[in-house]
């Protein structure tokens, strides 16, 4: 078994996790904004999937609005809020 510090440092240097953590360090606002946008897209598509009837289609304009909100409003705001 590895200690938590050695296992987390080995994970951080490998693959996607290492790349993502590097991006958070080098471009924090951009990375957090894109992450927030992707989470909002997934949440909105999930919400529409759960609540839609068989005759309804996905509201892609709504999903784009949610993505824009995550990208331009929530991502930057939360970065500065939690780093205050």
VEXMIDREN-423266 format. One record per residue (C-alpha): residue in three letters; x, y, z. Coordinates in steps of 0.001 Angstrom, whole numbers, plus 500000, padded with zeros to 6 digits. Layout:
<nodes>
ALAXYZ/...
</nodes>
This chain:
<nodes>
UNK500000500000500000/UNK501128503517499251/UNK500761506468501508/UNK498199508995500343/UNK500830511602499484/UNK502892509253497327/UNK499867507814495540/UNK498409511246494806/UNK501741512559493531/UNK502149509539491255/UNK498619510025489904/UNK499267513711489308/UNK502180512990486998/UNK500334510519484782/UNK497877510961481956/UNK494833513152481993/UNK495014513978485700/UNK498570515267485339/UNK497655517288482273/UNK494583518756483991/UNK496481519712487146/UNK499161521325484982/UNK496485523338483191/UNK494962524430486514/UNK498379525736487562/UNK499248527421484265/UNK495811528745483197/UNK493514528494486227/UNK490619530727485167/UNK490427529263481662/UNK490630525674482924/UNK488019526165485635/UNK485717527970483208/UNK485900525192480620/UNK485407522581483348/UNK482365524445484656/UNK480955524667481149/UNK481379520926480563/UNK479716520139483894/UNK476781522408482996/UNK476440520687479601/UNK476388517247481227/UNK473921518396483889/UNK471548519984481385/UNK471596517006479026/UNK470982514693481990/UNK468108516864483159/UNK466535516898479715/UNK466978513133479362/UNK465263512452482682/UNK462369514859482171/UNK461601514603478442/UNK458794512614476941/UNK459339510393473927/UNK458015513028471501/UNK460243515860472768/UNK463654516649471346/UNK466670518048473125/UNK466675521827473536/UNK470200522542472319/UNK469737526311472684/UNK469031525782476387/UNK472133523600476660/UNK474214526267474901/UNK472908528908477332/UNK473864526715480273/UNK477318526120478774/UNK477794529850478264/UNK476772530549481837/UNK479302528039483137/UNK482032529346480837/UNK481578533092481181/UNK479915533587484576/UNK480215530731487037/UNK483727529481486227/UNK485504532828486595/UNK483327533923489523/UNK483994530796491554/UNK487717530974490795/UNK487965534432492314/UNK485446533680495082/UNK487334530668496438/UNK490780532221495930/UNK489858535445497740/
</nodes>
